[in-house]
Amino acid sequence: MPEPSADPGDAGLHRQLGFLAQLLEAVEQTPTAGLWKYGPLPDGSRFDLVAGAGRLRFVAGGSEEERLGTQLERLYPEMARLLPEALERARAERRPLGEVLIEAGGPRAELAVRAALKAQMVKRLLHLAALTPPGVEAHFEALRTAVDLRLTFAAFETYLACARALVPTPLDVAHRAAADIGSRARTSVVVLQERGGGQDVVLSAIGLSPPSFETLDHALRNLGALARQPTDRETGDPLQLACVGTPRHWRVVVSGPICAALLDDVDDETSTSLLARVLERAPAPPDAGVRAVTLDASAPPLAHTLEAAAVDVPGCLAAGLVHVPTGEVQSGFLAEEGAGLRLGRGALVAADLLSGPASAGLADEAWALTRRGLFLIFPMQPDSQQALVLACRRATNVGVALALGRQWRVRVGDHAR
């Protein structure tokens, strides 16, 4: 049996997961019980997918596949005593082995049979995805008999099981972020983004209800609103984070194996904890951003206000008022020499984040983390074209900075007017 690719950067992995997504989405959208028939494939093998009511029942075919009985003996050794008699009955009555086993063994046997069937289907689907050339379509034949729904699996559930088997190891920060949040986010989706702008493939999803390809589309649209293609200036940035709205909608992107996570409806406390974990270093003490006053009395009140904000917020290197549609810094204060680059980057981040998701009513404020630092972005008022941007060190004490930033938004807004 050919080994499926396990390299997250390999186009073969993308092709296999994309093929499985298309196939299982077709299964989900077809209410008629039937067979999807593939083959003969380049190695001479054939595969039949048995489905009904939009759910997958069985995958037959392949050249070196385990039988259901073998899977059962491996996963549940106590089932071995039921197999000989069940096999005889199944042949004599011309019924599926799983149904006979459930009758013989009761509820415990049903759990075991479902687990073995799922393991068998995943193995055969991965075999099919590894063999099938791009562009090959299945021949569909309707079944005359009904499919027992007790032993079927949702198409999306089957796809995610295949994705976990194909990419068994966690993918860097995006997977860790999704795992850290767990049940505290309404939706958690991890996707693998193909280099070159190809279609994203989903590696894991939590909280989609119902967990189907249709509801996944909504989550991916939210992810697309937060994610932006990195510019040349961002090349090599190993980690980017963005967070928009209240409750929080997080986006985590990791380069290398290009991986992204969408964490939807996350509370403030969890978001701060997540950011601290991702930074993987101790937060700076609250007074780390303090700078001596440098402006003289003749400076405009707005300049003094921005300076005070930069001095007050821990780890803040620059504070500025930006024009959101263009990303232009209209007024700013630099607490550290060279921080203008950070503030300029923060202005671009502000324009990028607030101009997209704002139409969905999410953008009351935003956070972002890039190689240039941590940016806290506070629109002056709802639907305003101006935002206060604080450009901070990556190890800023986030909780303190956020609380102070929200207070300084009011003062900066007063002096800006």
N, C-alpha and C positions, 0 to 999 in steps of 0.2 A: 504494500500500500504506500503510495507516495506520501511523504511527510508534508503537511501544510506549512507555509512559511510562518515563522514566529518572530520575524524581525519587524518591529513597528515602523521602521523607515522603508520597508520593502514594498514596492508597488504590488507585489503578489498578494500580500496581506490585504491591501485595500481592495483588490479585485475580488478576492474570496468573500470578504465581508459584504461588499457591494452586491455580489451575485446572490448571497444568502438573503440579504434584505429584500431584493426585488422578488425573489422566489417566494419568500414567506409572506410578503405583503400581498402577492397575488393569491396565496392560499387564504389569507385573512379576508380578502374581499370577494371570495367566491363561495356563496352559500350552498351550492350544489355539491353533494358528495361525489368524489371522483378520484381519478388517478392522474398524476403528473408523471409522464413517462420520459425518461432521459436515456439515450443510448441508441446504438452502441457508441461508446466514447473511444478516444484514441487507444486505450488499453484493452478494448473489447468488452468492457463491463457495461452493465445496464442498471438503472435505478428506477424504482417505482415509488412515488410518494402517495400514500393513501390519506385522504382528507375528507372532512365533512363538516358542514355548518361553520366554515371558516376556521376550523381547527385541524391540526395534524394528528393522524392516528398511527401511522407506521411508515417506515422507510425500508424498502426491500431492495436488495441488489448489492453490488460490490463484489470484489473478488476474494477478499480475505477478511470477512467480517465475522464477528462473534454472533452466535445464536443467542436468543433470549434466555434459554436455559443456562448457558455458560455465564451470561451476565448475572443472572440470579444467584448462581452458585458462588460467584465472586463477591457480590455485594451483600448477599444474605445467605450464608452457608446453611442456616436452619431450613431453608426452602428445599434443600436437596432431597429430603425424604418425600416431598410431595410430587417431585418431577416425574418419576417413572409412570405412576398411575395416571397423572394428568396428561402426559404425552399420549398414552394409549387412548384415553377418552377423547382427546382433541382429534386424533386421527379417525377414530371410529365415528364420531359425531360430526366431523368436518367443521369444527369450531376453532376459533383462535385459542392458542394455548393460554394466553393471559386470562381470558374469561373463565376457562375451566379451573385455573389455579385459584382465582378469587372465590369461586364457589366452594372449592375444597378447603381453602385456608382462612377465609373470613377477612375482616378489616385489615389485620396485619399483613395478610398476603396481598391485599389491594395496594397498600403503600409500597410494598417491595416490588410488585409488578410494574407500578407506575415509574418508580425510580430506575428500574432496569430498562424499561422501554425508552425512557428519556435518554439515558446514557447511550443506548444503542442507536437512537435516532441522531444524536449529536455526532457520534463517531461516523455514521454513514453520510450525514450531511456534509461534514468536513471533508470526507473522502470525495464526495461529489463535487464540492466547490474547488478542491485542488485539481481535479481532472478536467472539468468542463471548460472548453475554450471560450473566450469572450464571444458574445453574440449568439450562442447556441440557445434555442428556445425549446421548451418542453411541449410534448404532444399531450393534450388533455382529453381524457375519456370519462364520461359520467358513469357512476356506479349504479347498478340496479338495486342494490341492497343498502339499508341504512347503516350508519356508523355508530358504534356504541360510544357515547360521549364520556362515559366514565374513564375510558382509556385514551383520551385525546388531550392535546396540549395546545394552548394558545400560540398563534404564530409568533407574536412578539416575544413571549416567554421563551420559545424555542430559539429564536434568533439571539437573545441575550445569553442563553446557555452556550450557544456556539461561539459567541464573541469571547466569553470568559474562558472557554477551552482553547481558543486560538491564541489569545493573549493572556496567558495564565498569571503573569507577574504584574504588579501594580505599575502604572506608568507615572512615575514622578509625582510632582506636586498636585496635579489635577485629580488623580485617584485618591491621594492622601486627603486632599481638601474635601472631596465628596464623602470619604469614609469618616472624617472627623465630624462633619455636620450630621450625617445620618438622618435620624427622624426629625431633627430640628428644622430641616428645610422641607417646604412643601414638595419641591421637585429637585432632583439631583440627577444631572445627565452628564456623562463623560463621552466625548467624541474624539476621534482621531482625524486630523485634518491632513489631507494629502498635499504634498508639495506640488506647486503648479496650478493650484486653484481647482482641483477636482472636487467631486462630491464628498462630503464628510460621511464617515461611517461611525455608528454608535457602538461603544464598548460596554456601557452599563447605564442603567437608569433605575431610579428609586422614586416612588411617590407619584408616578403617572397613573391616573385613575380615570377610565380603565387603561391598563398598560398596553396600548396598541400603537401601531404606526401612525394613526391619525392624530392621537394626542401628542405623540412625539413631535409631529410637525410644528405644533404650537411652541413647544419648548425650544426647538431648534431655531424658530423665528426670533424668540427672545434672545437666544445666544447670539444669533447673527446681528441683532441690534446692538449688542454690547461689544462684540468682537470686531476688530478692524485688521485689515491686512497690514503687517508691519512695513514701515517705510525703510528706505536704505539706512536712515539714521538709527533704526532700531535693530538692524541686522546683528545677530550675535547675542541679543538680549535673551538670557536663558529663562526669564520669568516675567510675565506681565499679569497684573491683576487689575480688575475694574469692578466697581460696585456702584450701582445706581438705585436711587429710590428708597422709599420706606413703605413696607418692609424691604429689606435688602434684596437686590438681585445681583448676585456675584458672578463674575466671569474670571476664570483662571486659565492662562495660556502658558504652556511650557514648550520651548523649542527644543531641537534635537529630534526626539520623536515628537512631532507636532501634536500636542494633545490639549484639549480644552475641556473645562468643566463649567456647567451652568448650575448654580445653586440658587434656587428661587424661593422668595419669601423667607429670608433669614433675619432673625432679630438682631438688634444692635450688639448685645452682649456676645452672641455667638460670632458675629462678624469680626469684632475686635479680637476675640480669641483666635479665630481662623487666621487673621492677618499676623498676629504674633507668632503663631506656629509656622506660617509660611516663611516669615523673615528668618527663622531659625537662629535667632540671637536674642540676648537679653535686651529689652527695651531700654532706651536711654533714660536717665533720671529726669524727673519733671523740669528741672532747671537747666537742662543741657542746652536749650536754645537761647539763653539769656545773653544779650549783647549790651555793651555800653551805649548810651544815647549818643548819636552822632549828628543829628540834624540841629541847626540853629533855629532860633525863634522866628526867623523870617520865612522859613519853609511853609508851604501851604498846609492848612489843617489836615487835608487828606493824606499828605505825606507823613505827617506826625502820627496819624491814626494807623497807617500801614506799618510804620516802624514799630509802634507799640504792639501791634498784633504779632509781628515777627519776633519781638522780644519776649512776648508773653507765652507763645506756643512752643512747647518743648521740641527741640530739634529743627525749628523752622529756619531756613536759610534765605527765604525771600517771600514777600507778600505782594500781591498785585491785584489791581482791578482790571479785568479783561473784557473785551467785546466778544461775546460768545459766537456770533455768526462767522467772524473772521479769525478769531484767536489772537487778535491784536492786544498787546499789553498797553492799556491806556494810562495807567499810573502804577508805579511800583516802588518797592523799597528792598534793597539787597542787604541782608545782614552779614554776608560773607562775600569776599572778593571772588568774582567768577560765577556767582549764583545767578547771573542774568540768563545763562544758558538753561538753568533749571526752571526759572520762571517762564522763559519762552516755551520750553517743552510743556510746562504745566498749562499754558494758554492753549496750546494745540490739543492737549488731552481734554481740556474743558470744552473746547469747541466740538471735538469729536464725540464726547460722551453725551453732552447735553443737547446737541442739535438733532441726534437720532432718536433715542428713546423718549425725548421730551414729548413727542407727539402722542405717545401712549400713556402720558400722565405719570411717568415714573420718576422724572428727573427733578426732585426737589433738592437733591444734593448728590454728589458722587465722590468716590475715592478711586485712585489708580496708583499702581506701583509699576515702575519701569526701571531700567538701569540708571536713569537719571535721578531717581528718588521716589519718595512717596508724595502724592499730590492730593490735597483736600480741596474740594470745589464746592462753593456755596453760592447759588444764584441769589442776587440781591432781593428779589421778590418773585412770586409766581409769574411765569412767562416773561421774565425780564431778560434783556439782551446783555446784561452785565452780570459778572460773577466774581466773587472773591476767590482767589487761588492762593493757597499756601503750599510752597514747595519745601518739603522737609527731608531730613535724612531718612534712609530706609529703616533705621532702627528707632524711629520716633515712638514715644509712648502714645499709642494711638488713641486710647480712651480719653486721656487728658487733652490731647490735641483736638479731638473732635468736639469735646465739650467747650473748649475755649474758642475754637473756630466758629461755632454757632453763635456764641456771644459777640464775637468781633464782627460778624456779618452785619449786625444791627448798627454798630458804631460806624463801620466803614460806609454803610448805606446812608447814614445821616450826613456824614461829611462829604460824600460823593455828590449829594444833592445840593 
